[in-house]
């Protein structure tokens, strides 16, 4: 099913029932161990069965090299109220990693910025199984939290972030997958 069809399905379901569960009609690609699409399912089915899917992380760094971290809403479907090091989320069916990263940046922080691809990898725990790509965006704000997914932000140095990691509850995937790539980028020697 194409992304265009997905939008149509959401609109049709929303018109038919104003109380429709968006997760029931949001479509997600399920991928194999090589990140090749093998099926398309609803977001709800992906979460319920913990199916391997694609995700993106976008670390936002200010011109003063401060990382914009945020606390997730208590209403999130996974890891509510935890802290995260980047905007991000599930890649929609038919969507590329780059398009998903730009979309998530706009939805969660209300900004657009050039994206630097820091790399990707596989993450799995008791809650999720995903191939993720990590991006970096340079932006000084202002940030707008119009979709209700974020309840607080802080701007910290990489050293401050390292001190906060053991003190707070964090999204496991971003700490295990995205933080090492971000740390490598932030601490690389400058020429």
TAZIGI-V889643 format. One record per residue. D_LAST is the distance of its C-alpha to the last C-alpha in whole Angstrom. Layout:
BEGIN
d_last:D_LAST
d_last:D_LAST
END
This chain:
BEGIN
d_last:47
d_last:44
d_last:42
d_last:45
d_last:48
d_last:46
d_last:46
d_last:50
d_last:51
d_last:49
d_last:51
d_last:54
d_last:54
d_last:53
d_last:56
d_last:59
d_last:58
d_last:56
d_last:56
d_last:54
d_last:51
d_last:48
d_last:47
d_last:50
d_last:49
d_last:45
d_last:44
d_last:42
d_last:41
d_last:42
d_last:39
d_last:40
d_last:38
d_last:36
d_last:35
d_last:38
d_last:40
d_last:44
d_last:45
d_last:45
d_last:47
d_last:47
d_last:44
d_last:47
d_last:48
d_last:44
d_last:44
d_last:48
d_last:47
d_last:44
d_last:43
d_last:40
d_last:38
d_last:34
d_last:32
d_last:29
d_last:27
d_last:25
d_last:23
d_last:22
d_last:19
d_last:20
d_last:17
d_last:18
d_last:16
d_last:20
d_last:21
d_last:25
d_last:27
d_last:31
d_last:34
d_last:36
d_last:40
d_last:43
d_last:44
d_last:42
d_last:43
d_last:41
d_last:39
d_last:41
d_last:39
d_last:36
d_last:33
d_last:30
d_last:26
d_last:27
d_last:29
d_last:31
d_last:34
d_last:36
d_last:35
d_last:38
d_last:41
d_last:39
d_last:36
d_last:33
d_last:30
d_last:28
d_last:31
d_last:32
d_last:29
d_last:29
d_last:33
d_last:32
d_last:29
d_last:32
d_last:35
d_last:33
d_last:31
d_last:33
d_last:29
d_last:28
d_last:24
d_last:22
d_last:21
d_last:19
d_last:20
d_last:19
d_last:22
d_last:25
d_last:28
d_last:31
d_last:33
d_last:36
d_last:38
d_last:42
d_last:41
d_last:39
d_last:38
d_last:35
d_last:32
d_last:29
d_last:26
d_last:23
d_last:22
d_last:20
d_last:21
d_last:19
d_last:22
d_last:24
d_last:27
d_last:30
d_last:31
d_last:34
d_last:36
d_last:39
d_last:40
d_last:40
d_last:38
d_last:36
d_last:38
d_last:35
d_last:31
d_last:29
d_last:25
d_last:24
d_last:20
d_last:19
d_last:21
d_last:24
d_last:24
d_last:25
d_last:27
d_last:29
d_last:29
d_last:32
d_last:34
d_last:35
d_last:36
d_last:33
d_last:33
d_last:33
d_last:31
d_last:28
d_last:28
d_last:28
d_last:27
d_last:24
d_last:23
d_last:21
d_last:19
d_last:18
d_last:18
d_last:15
d_last:13
d_last:13
d_last:12
d_last:10
d_last:7
d_last:4
d_last:0
END
